[in-house]
Amino acid sequence: MKEYIAHNQHAWNQEVAKGNQWTIPVSSEIIARARRGKWQVLLTPWKPVPSEWFPTLKSLDILCLASAGGQQAPIFAAAGANVVVYDISPEQLKQDQKVARRENLDIQTIVGDMSDLSIFPEKQFDLIFHPVSNCFVSDVNPVWRESYRVLKSGGVLLSGFTNPILYLFDESDPNIPLNLNITNKIPYSDLDSLTPRQKEYYISQGLPFEFGHALEDQIGGQINAGFIIDGFYEDKHNPKDHPIYKYISTFIATRGRKN
């Protein structure tokens, strides 16, 4: 495992202990509604994924890719899908396991790097659900290529990712109020841009290293892998988290289809 991936694994394990919003399992009420066919899920922070982006979930083989945390996978399982969750964080996966035990759901959880799906054979899944998370790997292109390989013909990849414009601004010191002065270039890498002292701070505080990927890799990379992009929308940042929310959307969701 690459050193930064091992660090990010540890960091996300800590995020569970901190109660990060993306680590909090769904309630029994949400699962009950999903069993009745009434459900929503998120690829990005705010906008629910359009229902027409999904095929019928009953008996569908779904890979929740880098999307542990007890949120999306249990909903899919409650709606009748066969669900595998593949995530780098064992603690995040435990959140899915908790909901599965609580609600008597069948969910398979596997620890692994989103860039390496070699554990899965070709054409295993009907749908891959991949919410905002590829900002934690240095190269997104293997994610797209591997996703294409493990999808069945006609399969669908639903992805959420960060608009790289967000990484133009310096967020390296949480003690300094964020402004909109441009300091970084795109593609962006914490590994290349942070000073040694800043990296030590990230390590000591358990903060994950992030990467701002160019749209040529985020969207063009899917196309180069073989996907046909037939769905697209944007979403905004939480206004409490970043001043840029007033000016531009900072997240993107795509629907890619394999012929």
Helices and strands as residue ranges (DSSP letters): H 3-18, G 21-23, H 28-35, G 51-53, E 61-65, H 72-78, E 82-87, H 90-103, E 107-111, E 125-130, G 134-136, H 141-150, E 151-162, G 164-168, E 188-189, H 190-193, H 196-205, E 211-212, H 215-218, H 220-225, E 228-235, G 243-246, E 251-257
